[in-house]
Amino acid sequence: MHRVELQNYRRLQMPRLENDNLDNGETKSFCVPVDYKITVSMGDGDYDGTAAAQYVKISGTEGETEELQCDADFAVTGEDVECTVSSYKTIGDYRCQLMAGDSRR
């Protein structure tokens, strides 16, 4: 791998409330995941691709995500590989990410 790029975005889909409102004094929580789109530019060297599963942990100013599997074909070389991972964890402003292969387990 040579370059890793991360984009995040929120996808908000509020569930339909019965009667389109909350009862007086009623409180409901609506949690939505944050999706992170990860682009990895694979090198074209003999040892740049891998068939092993790849995992990512994303850290921010307020915490970090759990370990998430980046489901993509990392066996290719000389191409960009993309995956999208989702987490309900609040991490604040993005600071860094850790990528690790399955061989470390």
Order of alpha helices (4+ residues) and beta strands (2+ residues): beta-beta-beta-beta-beta-beta-beta
